[in-house]
Amino acid sequence: MKSIKAKNPLSSKDFINNFTDETGLVECKNLAFSYEKGTDILQGITFSTGREEAVGIVGANGAGKSTLLRILVGLESSYTGEVLIDHMTVKKENYGFIRAHAGYLFQDSDNQLFTQSVYQDVAFAPRNYGLSEAEVDKRVREALEILDITHLRDKQIHKMSGGEKKMASIATLLSMTPDIILFDEPSIALDPRNRRTLIQVINKLRLTKLIASHDLDLVLETCTRVILIAEGKIIKDGPAEEILRDKELLEANHLELPLCLQRR
């Protein structure tokens, strides 16, 4: 399985002019968000990532994990505070730049895949940005090779298993060679074999990764840092090993030790 290193995803001069050497960075400063009914979902969220850092976002249902990731790629826009991707503010006029540099993996792969075949889905974003057919084909081939799913190239989406769809969904992100990938519950519905493949893939990716998940074993295997969120606030931010081994802290926030640690 090949590894992938983050690089400039586009050939457009407008995007290149905004590209810096300090890529793969996520910054939130006093981020707050609430829906129309007025319920606070996120409050005072402040953190930043390093380049190629792997950060787990953990918390109980309703803690605000998915909402945080959606804000980072502009899928939720009515926030207050400051949110930056590669030093660019996340706002409507910058969505093209943001989504070229930060890929978002939906919980449900059916929300990510919408054409008839894997090739067409993986090729869609590069084509949409006006890359040549030769470059599009190159990116599709490389993305499929990285994930070891070249055999799925022409397979119809509706005939694929949940695990195959998850790998194809990741390929649609890799074809844009992003600096950042945001994974929202990536192991949902995967059997043990596909889950193990997913962990191997995540660990091969040389880019910044934010992984929101209830699968604390996966987070422990893929992340060096964890941000624990409860009721929309950051409760603790620190080394993954430290936080995910703290039984009292996890239980106080409606989580349990990773299964691999419960057996010891």
KOLVEX-67541 format. One line per field, with one value per residue: residue number from 1; residue in one letter; x, y, z of N, C-alpha, C in turn. Coordinates in steps of 0.2 Angstrom, whole numbers. Last residue first. Layout:
BEGIN
n c(NUM, ...)
res c(a, ...)
neast c(X, ...)
nnorth c(Y, ...)
nup c(Z, ...)
caeast c(X, ...)
canorth c(Y, ...)
caup c(Z, ...)
ceast c(X, ...)
cnorth c(Y, ...)
cup c(Z, ...)
REM end
This chain:
BEGIN
n c(264, 263, 262, 261, 260, 259, 258, 257, 256, 255, 254, 253, 252, 251, 250, 249, 248, 247, 246, 245, 244, 243, 242, 241, 240, 239, 238, 237, 236, 235, 234, 233, 232, 231, 230, 229, 228, 227, 226, 225, 224, 223, 222, 221, 220, 219, 218, 217, 216, 215, 214, 213, 212, 211, 210, 209, 208, 207, 206, 205, 204, 203, 202, 201, 200, 199, 198, 197, 196, 195, 194, 193, 192, 191, 190, 189, 188, 187, 186, 185, 184, 183, 182, 181, 180, 179, 178, 177, 176, 175, 174, 173, 172, 171, 170, 169, 168, 167, 166, 165, 164, 163, 162, 161, 160, 159, 158, 157, 156, 155, 154, 153, 152, 151, 150, 149, 148, 147, 146, 145, 144, 143, 142, 141, 140, 139, 138, 137, 136, 135, 134, 133, 132, 131, 130, 129, 128, 127, 126, 125, 124, 123, 122, 121, 120, 119, 118, 117, 116, 115, 114, 113, 112, 111, 110, 109, 108, 107, 106, 105, 104, 103, 102, 101, 100, 99, 98, 97, 96, 95, 94, 93, 92, 91, 90, 89, 88, 87, 86, 85, 84, 83, 82, 81, 80, 79, 78, 77, 76, 75, 74, 73, 72, 71, 70, 69, 68, 67, 66, 65, 64, 63, 62, 61, 60, 59, 58, 57, 56, 55, 54, 53, 52, 51, 50, 49, 48, 47, 46, 45, 44, 43, 42, 41, 40, 39, 38, 37, 36, 35, 34, 33, 32, 31, 30, 29, 28, 27, 26, 25, 24, 23, 22, 21, 20, 19, 18, 17, 16, 15, 14, 13, 12, 11, 10, 9, 8, 7, 6, 5, 4, 3, 2, 1)
res c(r, r, q, l, c, l, p, l, e, l, h, n, a, e, l, l, e, k, d, r, l, i, e, e, a, p, g, d, k, i, i, k, g, e, a, i, l, i, v, r, t, c, t, e, l, v, l, d, l, d, h, s, a, i, l, k, t, l, r, l, k, n, i, v, q, i, l, t, r, r, n, r, p, d, l, a, i, s, p, e, d, f, l, i, i, d, p, t, m, s, l, l, t, a, i, s, a, m, k, k, e, g, g, s, m, k, h, i, q, k, d, r, l, h, t, i, d, l, i, e, l, a, e, r, v, r, k, d, v, e, a, e, s, l, g, y, n, r, p, a, f, a, v, d, q, y, v, s, q, t, f, l, q, n, d, s, d, q, f, l, y, g, a, h, a, r, i, f, g, y, n, e, k, k, v, t, m, h, d, i, l, v, e, g, t, y, s, s, e, l, g, v, l, i, r, l, l, t, s, k, g, a, g, n, a, g, v, i, g, v, a, e, e, r, g, t, s, f, t, i, g, q, l, i, d, t, g, k, e, y, s, f, a, l, n, k, c, e, v, l, g, t, e, d, t, f, n, n, i, f, d, k, s, s, l, p, n, k, a, k, i, s, k, m)
neast c(-36, -48, -48, -40, -48, -59, -56, -67, -82, -91, -97, -88, -84, -77, -65, -60, -58, -48, -38, -33, -36, -26, -14, -14, -16, -12, -26, -38, -54, -66, -74, -91, -103, -105, -88, -73, -56, -45, -29, -15, -12, -22, -24, -27, -36, -47, -50, -55, -66, -77, -84, -75, -67, -51, -41, -25, -14, -4, 0, -8, -7, -17, -28, -25, -26, -40, -45, -42, -50, -62, -63, -63, -74, -85, -93, -102, -90, -78, -78, -85, -78, -63, -55, -39, -28, -23, -28, -29, -41, -41, -45, -59, -62, -56, -66, -76, -70, -71, -85, -88, -83, -91, -103, -102, -110, -119, -120, -108, -100, -83, -71, -62, -59, -46, -39, -38, -27, -26, -17, -24, -34, -26, -19, -31, -35, -24, -24, -36, -33, -23, -30, -40, -35, -46, -57, -64, -71, -61, -59, -72, -74, -66, -73, -85, -80, -75, -86, -102, -112, -112, -111, -105, -109, -120, -116, -108, -111, -101, -90, -75, -69, -53, -46, -43, -55, -62, -56, -58, -72, -75, -74, -86, -91, -77, -65, -50, -34, -24, -29, -44, -51, -63, -68, -85, -100, -109, -117, -113, -109, -100, -87, -78, -80, -93, -91, -84, -94, -104, -98, -97, -106, -112, -121, -114, -97, -81, -67, -56, -39, -27, -12, -3, 2, 5, -6, -21, -29, -44, -58, -75, -86, -97, -110, -124, -137, -152, -160, -166, -156, -141, -125, -108, -91, -74, -62, -54, -46, -37, -27, -16, -10, 5, 15, 18, 2, -9, -14, -10, -16, -29, -27, -21, -25, -21, -22, -16, 0, 0, 4, 8, 4, 10, 3, 4)
nnorth c(-29, -26, -13, -10, -13, -5, 11, 15, 24, 39, 50, 57, 49, 39, 47, 49, 36, 30, 35, 32, 42, 52, 46, 43, 56, 71, 83, 91, 91, 97, 109, 108, 102, 91, 88, 81, 79, 76, 68, 62, 53, 40, 26, 19, 26, 26, 13, 12, 21, 25, 36, 50, 60, 65, 74, 74, 80, 67, 53, 39, 27, 27, 25, 11, 4, 7, 0, -13, -15, -14, -25, -35, -32, -21, -5, 3, 16, 21, 35, 47, 58, 65, 76, 79, 90, 93, 82, 77, 73, 60, 58, 58, 47, 37, 37, 31, 18, 14, 13, 4, -7, -8, -11, -17, -12, -9, 4, 8, -4, -3, 0, -1, -11, -14, -4, -3, 2, 15, 19, 16, 26, 37, 35, 35, 48, 55, 51, 57, 70, 72, 69, 79, 93, 102, 108, 105, 94, 84, 82, 77, 65, 53, 46, 43, 36, 25, 19, 24, 33, 45, 47, 46, 52, 46, 34, 33, 42, 51, 58, 66, 80, 88, 103, 110, 112, 118, 131, 136, 137, 145, 158, 164, 159, 154, 151, 159, 152, 144, 131, 137, 143, 152, 162, 167, 158, 151, 146, 136, 120, 116, 121, 113, 115, 112, 98, 96, 100, 91, 80, 83, 86, 77, 68, 54, 59, 60, 65, 67, 64, 69, 69, 81, 88, 102, 104, 113, 121, 127, 131, 134, 140, 128, 120, 121, 128, 131, 139, 135, 135, 130, 137, 138, 145, 146, 152, 147, 134, 129, 117, 115, 111, 122, 132, 137, 141, 147, 157, 155, 144, 148, 155, 146, 129, 116, 109, 104, 103, 89, 76, 60, 43, 26, 11, -6)
nup c(149, 142, 141, 131, 120, 121, 129, 143, 138, 142, 150, 157, 167, 159, 156, 169, 174, 164, 154, 142, 134, 138, 135, 122, 116, 125, 124, 131, 139, 136, 126, 124, 121, 130, 128, 120, 119, 108, 107, 97, 88, 81, 79, 90, 96, 87, 88, 101, 100, 91, 89, 82, 71, 67, 56, 50, 38, 30, 25, 28, 35, 44, 36, 31, 43, 46, 35, 38, 49, 43, 35, 45, 53, 43, 46, 52, 55, 55, 54, 60, 49, 46, 36, 30, 22, 10, -4, -18, -24, -22, -9, -10, -16, -7, 2, -5, -7, 6, 8, -1, 4, 16, 11, -7, -22, -32, -33, -40, -51, -55, -60, -49, -40, -41, -34, -20, -12, -9, -19, -31, -31, -32, -45, -54, -52, -56, -70, -74, -73, -82, -94, -93, -83, -71, -66, -55, -59, -60, -47, -43, -51, -50, -41, -49, -60, -53, -47, -56, -56, -42, -28, -12, 0, 5, 6, 18, 32, 37, 25, 25, 17, 15, 11, -1, -7, 2, 3, -10, -10, 1, 2, 3, 15, 26, 36, 31, 30, 36, 34, 39, 54, 62, 76, 81, 77, 62, 51, 43, 39, 29, 30, 36, 49, 52, 52, 64, 73, 71, 76, 90, 100, 108, 104, 112, 119, 111, 102, 89, 87, 75, 69, 59, 47, 57, 72, 76, 89, 98, 106, 108, 114, 111, 102, 103, 112, 105, 96, 85, 75, 84, 87, 91, 92, 95, 100, 85, 77, 63, 55, 41, 29, 27, 25, 13, 5, -7, -15, -27, -31, -33, -45, -54, -53, -50, -33, -21, -16, -4, 7, 2, 5, 2, -5, 0)
caeast c(-30, -46, -53, -38, -41, -59, -56, -60, -78, -87, -101, -90, -87, -83, -70, -61, -62, -55, -40, -32, -39, -34, -15, -13, -21, -9, -19, -35, -47, -65, -68, -85, -101, -109, -94, -79, -62, -49, -36, -18, -7, -21, -22, -22, -30, -43, -48, -49, -60, -73, -85, -77, -72, -56, -46, -31, -17, -8, 4, -9, -2, -10, -27, -25, -20, -34, -46, -39, -42, -60, -63, -57, -68, -84, -87, -104, -97, -78, -76, -86, -84, -66, -59, -45, -32, -19, -29, -23, -39, -40, -37, -55, -64, -53, -59, -77, -71, -64, -80, -91, -80, -83, -102, -103, -104, -117, -126, -109, -106, -88, -77, -62, -66, -51, -40, -44, -27, -31, -15, -18, -36, -30, -15, -27, -39, -26, -18, -35, -39, -22, -24, -42, -35, -40, -55, -59, -75, -64, -53, -69, -78, -64, -66, -85, -83, -70, -81, -96, -114, -112, -118, -105, -103, -120, -121, -105, -114, -103, -97, -78, -73, -58, -49, -37, -49, -64, -57, -51, -68, -77, -68, -82, -94, -83, -70, -56, -40, -24, -23, -40, -46, -61, -64, -78, -97, -105, -119, -110, -113, -107, -92, -78, -73, -91, -95, -81, -87, -105, -100, -91, -104, -107, -123, -118, -104, -87, -71, -62, -45, -31, -18, -5, 2, 5, 1, -17, -26, -38, -52, -70, -79, -96, -103, -121, -130, -148, -156, -170, -161, -146, -131, -113, -98, -80, -68, -53, -53, -37, -34, -17, -12, -2, 12, 22, 9, -5, -16, -8, -9, -28, -30, -17, -28, -17, -25, -21, -5, 3, 0, 10, 3, 9, 7, 0)
canorth c(-30, -33, -16, -8, -16, -12, 7, 13, 19, 35, 45, 60, 55, 38, 44, 54, 40, 27, 38, 27, 36, 53, 48, 38, 51, 65, 80, 91, 90, 95, 105, 111, 107, 97, 86, 86, 76, 82, 68, 67, 54, 47, 31, 16, 25, 32, 15, 8, 23, 19, 33, 43, 60, 59, 74, 70, 81, 73, 59, 45, 28, 27, 31, 17, 4, 9, 7, -10, -16, -9, -18, -35, -32, -28, -9, -2, 14, 14, 32, 41, 58, 58, 76, 75, 89, 93, 87, 78, 81, 62, 58, 64, 53, 39, 40, 37, 22, 15, 18, 11, -5, -7, -5, -17, -12, -16, 1, 9, 1, -7, 1, 5, -8, -19, -4, -4, -5, 11, 20, 12, 19, 36, 35, 29, 43, 56, 50, 49, 67, 73, 66, 72, 90, 98, 110, 110, 100, 87, 85, 83, 71, 58, 48, 47, 43, 29, 21, 20, 26, 43, 49, 43, 54, 54, 35, 34, 38, 45, 58, 60, 78, 84, 99, 108, 109, 111, 126, 135, 133, 138, 154, 166, 157, 158, 147, 159, 155, 152, 134, 131, 144, 146, 161, 165, 164, 150, 152, 142, 124, 113, 125, 112, 116, 119, 101, 94, 104, 98, 80, 81, 92, 82, 75, 57, 55, 62, 60, 71, 61, 71, 65, 79, 81, 99, 105, 107, 122, 123, 134, 129, 142, 134, 121, 115, 129, 127, 142, 134, 140, 129, 135, 137, 144, 144, 154, 152, 137, 133, 119, 117, 106, 119, 130, 131, 143, 142, 157, 162, 143, 144, 159, 151, 136, 120, 112, 100, 108, 94, 82, 66, 49, 32, 17, 0)
caup c(153, 143, 146, 137, 120, 122, 123, 140, 142, 138, 146, 151, 169, 162, 151, 165, 177, 165, 160, 147, 132, 139, 142, 127, 115, 121, 126, 125, 139, 142, 126, 126, 117, 130, 132, 120, 122, 111, 108, 101, 94, 83, 73, 85, 100, 88, 81, 99, 104, 91, 96, 82, 76, 67, 62, 51, 44, 30, 27, 25, 29, 46, 39, 27, 40, 51, 36, 32, 50, 49, 32, 40, 56, 47, 44, 48, 56, 55, 48, 62, 53, 46, 42, 29, 28, 16, 1, -14, -24, -29, -11, -6, -19, -14, 4, -3, -13, 3, 12, -2, -2, 16, 15, 0, -18, -31, -30, -33, -50, -51, -64, -53, -40, -44, -41, -23, -14, -5, -12, -29, -30, -26, -39, -53, -50, -49, -66, -74, -69, -75, -92, -93, -89, -73, -73, -54, -58, -67, -51, -41, -51, -55, -39, -42, -61, -57, -43, -55, -57, -49, -32, -19, -3, 5, 1, 11, 27, 40, 28, 24, 23, 12, 17, 4, -11, 1, 9, -7, -15, 1, 2, -3, 9, 25, 33, 35, 26, 36, 30, 36, 48, 60, 70, 83, 79, 69, 56, 42, 44, 29, 27, 28, 46, 51, 47, 57, 73, 70, 69, 86, 95, 111, 105, 107, 119, 116, 105, 92, 88, 81, 69, 65, 47, 50, 68, 74, 83, 97, 104, 106, 116, 115, 103, 101, 111, 109, 102, 91, 76, 78, 89, 86, 95, 91, 103, 91, 79, 69, 57, 48, 34, 25, 31, 15, 8, -5, -7, -24, -29, -27, -39, -51, -54, -54, -39, -25, -18, -9, 5, 5, 1, 6, -5, 0)
ceast c(-31, -40, -51, -42, -38, -53, -56, -61, -71, -84, -98, -94, -90, -87, -77, -66, -64, -60, -48, -35, -38, -37, -23, -15, -20, -15, -17, -28, -44, -58, -66, -80, -95, -107, -98, -85, -68, -55, -39, -26, -10, -15, -20, -20, -25, -37, -44, -46, -54, -66, -81, -79, -75, -61, -51, -35, -24, -11, 1, -5, -3, -5, -20, -24, -19, -28, -41, -40, -39, -53, -61, -57, -62, -77, -87, -99, -99, -85, -77, -84, -86, -72, -64, -49, -38, -22, -23, -23, -33, -39, -36, -48, -61, -55, -55, -70, -72, -65, -74, -86, -82, -80, -95, -101, -106, -112, -124, -114, -107, -94, -83, -68, -67, -58, -45, -45, -34, -31, -20, -16, -30, -32, -20, -22, -35, -30, -20, -29, -38, -27, -23, -36, -37, -41, -48, -55, -70, -68, -56, -64, -75, -68, -64, -78, -84, -73, -76, -91, -108, -113, -118, -112, -102, -114, -122, -110, -111, -106, -97, -85, -76, -62, -54, -40, -43, -59, -58, -51, -61, -73, -69, -75, -89, -85, -76, -61, -46, -29, -22, -35, -44, -57, -62, -74, -90, -102, -115, -112, -110, -112, -99, -84, -73, -84, -94, -85, -84, -99, -101, -92, -99, -105, -118, -121, -108, -93, -76, -66, -50, -38, -21, -11, 0, 6, 0, -10, -22, -35, -46, -64, -74, -89, -102, -113, -127, -141, -152, -166, -165, -151, -136, -119, -103, -86, -74, -60, -51, -44, -33, -24, -14, -4, 5, 19, 12, 1, -13, -9, -7, -21, -29, -20, -23, -19, -19, -24, -10, -2, 4, 6, 5, 7, 5, 4)
cnorth c(-30, -34, -23, -12, -15, -15, -1, 10, 18, 29, 41, 55, 59, 44, 43, 52, 46, 32, 36, 29, 30, 46, 49, 40, 45, 59, 74, 89, 89, 94, 104, 106, 111, 103, 92, 83, 82, 79, 74, 67, 59, 48, 38, 21, 22, 31, 22, 11, 19, 21, 27, 41, 53, 59, 69, 72, 78, 74, 65, 50, 35, 29, 32, 24, 10, 9, 10, -2, -12, -9, -13, -28, -31, -28, -16, -6, 9, 11, 24, 36, 50, 59, 69, 75, 84, 91, 87, 83, 82, 70, 61, 64, 59, 45, 42, 41, 30, 19, 19, 16, 2, -5, -3, -11, -13, -17, -7, 5, 2, -1, -2, 6, -2, -16, -8, -3, -7, 4, 16, 13, 14, 29, 34, 29, 36, 50, 50, 47, 60, 70, 66, 68, 82, 94, 107, 112, 106, 94, 88, 86, 77, 65, 54, 50, 47, 36, 26, 23, 21, 36, 48, 44, 52, 56, 43, 35, 38, 40, 51, 59, 71, 81, 95, 104, 107, 108, 119, 130, 131, 134, 147, 162, 158, 157, 151, 155, 154, 155, 141, 133, 137, 147, 154, 165, 162, 157, 151, 147, 130, 116, 122, 116, 116, 120, 108, 98, 102, 102, 87, 82, 90, 87, 80, 64, 58, 58, 64, 66, 66, 68, 66, 75, 78, 92, 101, 109, 115, 124, 128, 132, 137, 135, 128, 115, 122, 127, 138, 137, 140, 135, 134, 135, 143, 143, 152, 154, 141, 135, 123, 119, 108, 113, 127, 128, 136, 143, 151, 161, 150, 144, 155, 155, 141, 127, 115, 103, 104, 98, 86, 72, 55, 38, 22, 6)
cup c(161, 148, 147, 143, 127, 123, 125, 133, 139, 142, 141, 146, 163, 164, 154, 159, 173, 168, 161, 154, 137, 138, 143, 134, 121, 121, 123, 127, 132, 144, 134, 127, 119, 126, 132, 124, 123, 113, 111, 101, 99, 89, 75, 79, 95, 92, 83, 92, 102, 94, 96, 89, 76, 72, 62, 57, 44, 37, 26, 28, 26, 41, 42, 30, 35, 47, 41, 32, 43, 49, 37, 37, 51, 49, 47, 44, 50, 56, 49, 56, 54, 51, 41, 36, 26, 22, 6, -9, -20, -29, -18, -8, -16, -17, -2, -1, -11, -3, 9, 2, -3, 10, 15, 4, -11, -26, -29, -30, -42, -50, -61, -57, -45, -44, -45, -31, -17, -7, -7, -21, -28, -25, -33, -47, -49, -47, -58, -70, -69, -70, -84, -91, -88, -80, -75, -61, -57, -65, -58, -45, -49, -55, -44, -40, -54, -58, -47, -50, -55, -50, -39, -22, -11, 1, 0, 5, 20, 36, 32, 28, 21, 18, 14, 10, -6, -4, 7, -1, -13, -4, 2, -3, 3, 17, 32, 32, 30, 33, 30, 32, 46, 54, 69, 76, 81, 71, 63, 47, 44, 34, 26, 25, 39, 48, 46, 51, 66, 69, 67, 79, 90, 106, 108, 109, 113, 115, 110, 95, 92, 81, 75, 65, 54, 51, 61, 71, 82, 90, 104, 103, 114, 117, 106, 103, 109, 107, 106, 97, 82, 80, 83, 89, 90, 95, 98, 94, 85, 71, 63, 49, 41, 30, 30, 21, 10, -1, -4, -17, -26, -26, -33, -45, -50, -55, -43, -32, -23, -12, 1, 3, 5, 2, 0, 0)
REM end
